[in-house]
Amino acid sequence: MSEQWIYLDGQYVTKENAKVSVFDHGFLYGDGIFEGIRIYDGNIFKCAEHLGRLYDSAKSIGLVIPLAQDEIREAMAETIRRNDMRNGYIRLVVSRGVGNLGLDPRRCANPTILIIVEQLAIYPEEAYINGLRAVSVSQRRNLPDALNPKIKSLNYLNNILVKMQSNFADADEAIMMNAQGYVTEGSGDNIFIVKNNVIYTPPCYLGALEGITRLAIIELCETLGYKLKEEPFTMHDVYIADEVFFTGTAAEVIAAREIDGRVIGSGQAGPITLKLLEEFRKIVSLDGYKVWEA
């Protein structure tokens, strides 16, 4: 890709010319929403689901997106075409827009809409076999009644502080809990555990994001006949699990081999994790919106 093109408020501009005002409330206050979306073989995976979550987040924070969902979808598709991208990652951002130094969102006349597409590979392929080293962290998940985790907000400082703690421990991923000590999610991924062939994942009301990949894995579990329960669990349950894996747009489905010094299962990706990854990768180029004409 010689020149990177970015969609910014109805125009396609080069990376060097993609500039947002310092008075934008997304920059000043984290007042806005975003989606991270994958492109597989020219297919915007789970496009409708991602856009649905974006518009739900916008409505929840009282942000009116000035474009219809199909217009946003076409803007993403055109950004992909202009960058000649078949496989990669989309970052779709809608901020409150330019205002003043006050908090009042009524001072922001027009939202800012930004679409970036780039290559993405956050883990090498061998990590999907060998698994990640993870740690639990002291940083707690934001209280759901303070900021509902269903809102995918630009204010990601909670997750960044969690990621910093995993960095300090020289780990690949972190596991955070809520104020009651129940496991919620990773720094940027949902978490699942397997015990005696039953799969468990935290219910979203504990503070976990309602991840698009998480929902895809829940659907695959049903298709494959795996028993799955959404119920609270603690780090004790994580330590004694037969398998632990994370799911996310960037990470897909990836195992944890060690958590807080405890070896999980065989010390690498387990059979259920590998089967779910295999089946997940079969659907990613089929379920979504095709950018390129056949």
JOLINRA-V203945 format. One record per residue. N is the residue number from 0. RES is the residue in one small letter. NEAR is the number of other C-alpha atoms within 10 Angstrom. Layout:
N_RES_NEAR + N_RES_NEAR
This chain:
0_m_10 + 1_s_6 + 2_e_11 + 3_q_17 + 4_w_26 + 5_i_26 + 6_y_23 + 7_l_20 + 8_d_14 + 9_g_12 + 10_q_12 + 11_y_19 + 12_v_17 + 13_t_14 + 14_k_13 + 15_e_10 + 16_n_11 + 17_a_15 + 18_k_10 + 19_v_14 + 20_s_13 + 21_v_13 + 22_f_15 + 23_d_23 + 24_h_26 + 25_g_25 + 26_f_18 + 27_l_16 + 28_y_16 + 29_g_16 + 30_d_20 + 31_g_26 + 32_i_24 + 33_f_25 + 34_e_19 + 35_g_17 + 36_i_22 + 37_r_27 + 38_i_28 + 39_y_21 + 40_d_17 + 41_g_24 + 42_n_22 + 43_i_29 + 44_f_24 + 45_k_22 + 46_c_19 + 47_a_16 + 48_e_13 + 49_h_20 + 50_l_20 + 51_g_13 + 52_r_20 + 53_l_24 + 54_y_19 + 55_d_16 + 56_s_21 + 57_a_22 + 58_k_13 + 59_s_13 + 60_i_14 + 61_g_11 + 62_l_21 + 63_v_14 + 64_i_19 + 65_p_12 + 66_l_12 + 67_a_10 + 68_q_15 + 69_d_11 + 70_e_11 + 71_i_18 + 72_r_18 + 73_e_13 + 74_a_21 + 75_m_24 + 76_a_23 + 77_e_18 + 78_t_23 + 79_i_28 + 80_r_15 + 81_r_17 + 82_n_18 + 83_d_15 + 84_m_21 + 85_r_17 + 86_n_19 + 87_g_20 + 88_y_22 + 89_i_22 + 90_r_15 + 91_l_21 + 92_v_21 + 93_v_25 + 94_s_26 + 95_r_29 + 96_g_24 + 97_v_22 + 98_g_22 + 99_n_16 + 100_l_13 + 101_g_11 + 102_l_13 + 103_d_10 + 104_p_16 + 105_r_11 + 106_r_15 + 107_c_18 + 108_a_11 + 109_n_18 + 110_p_22 + 111_t_23 + 112_i_22 + 113_l_22 + 114_i_22 + 115_i_21 + 116_v_26 + 117_e_18 + 118_q_14 + 119_l_14 + 120_a_10 + 121_i_8 + 122_y_15 + 123_p_8 + 124_e_10 + 125_e_8 + 126_a_16 + 127_y_21 + 128_i_18 + 129_n_16 + 130_g_23 + 131_l_24 + 132_r_24 + 133_a_23 + 134_v_24 + 135_s_20 + 136_v_20 + 137_s_14 + 138_q_18 + 139_r_21 + 140_r_26 + 141_n_19 + 142_l_14 + 143_p_16 + 144_d_9 + 145_a_7 + 146_l_14 + 147_n_18 + 148_p_21 + 149_k_19 + 150_i_22 + 151_k_22 + 152_s_23 + 153_l_18 + 154_n_17 + 155_y_12 + 156_l_11 + 157_n_13 + 158_n_21 + 159_i_13 + 160_l_16 + 161_v_23 + 162_k_23 + 163_m_17 + 164_q_21 + 165_s_21 + 166_n_14 + 167_f_8 + 168_a_17 + 169_d_12 + 170_a_19 + 171_d_15 + 172_e_24 + 173_a_25 + 174_i_30 + 175_m_25 + 176_m_24 + 177_n_19 + 178_a_14 + 179_q_9 + 180_g_16 + 181_y_19 + 182_v_28 + 183_t_28 + 184_e_26 + 185_g_26 + 186_s_22 + 187_g_22 + 188_d_27 + 189_n_26 + 190_i_25 + 191_f_26 + 192_i_25 + 193_v_23 + 194_k_15 + 195_n_8 + 196_n_13 + 197_v_13 + 198_i_21 + 199_y_22 + 200_t_24 + 201_p_23 + 202_p_17 + 203_c_20 + 204_y_16 + 205_l_23 + 206_g_26 + 207_a_26 + 208_l_22 + 209_e_17 + 210_g_22 + 211_i_21 + 212_t_22 + 213_r_22 + 214_l_13 + 215_a_15 + 216_i_21 + 217_i_21 + 218_e_14 + 219_l_18 + 220_c_17 + 221_e_11 + 222_t_9 + 223_l_12 + 224_g_9 + 225_y_15 + 226_k_13 + 227_l_18 + 228_k_14 + 229_e_13 + 230_e_12 + 231_p_17 + 232_f_18 + 233_t_14 + 234_m_17 + 235_h_9 + 236_d_15 + 237_v_21 + 238_y_19 + 239_i_16 + 240_a_19 + 241_d_21 + 242_e_28 + 243_v_30 + 244_f_25 + 245_f_26 + 246_t_25 + 247_g_20 + 248_t_19 + 249_a_18 + 250_a_18 + 251_e_21 + 252_v_26 + 253_i_26 + 254_a_31 + 255_a_30 + 256_r_25 + 257_e_21 + 258_i_21 + 259_d_16 + 260_g_11 + 261_r_15 + 262_v_18 + 263_i_23 + 264_g_19 + 265_s_11 + 266_g_19 + 267_q_21 + 268_a_24 + 269_g_22 + 270_p_10 + 271_i_20 + 272_t_23 + 273_l_17 + 274_k_15 + 275_l_19 + 276_l_19 + 277_e_12 + 278_e_14 + 279_f_17 + 280_r_14 + 281_k_11 + 282_i_15 + 283_v_19 + 284_s_20 + 285_l_16 + 286_d_15 + 287_g_20 + 288_y_18 + 289_k_18 + 290_v_21 + 291_w_15 + 292_e_5 + 293_a_5
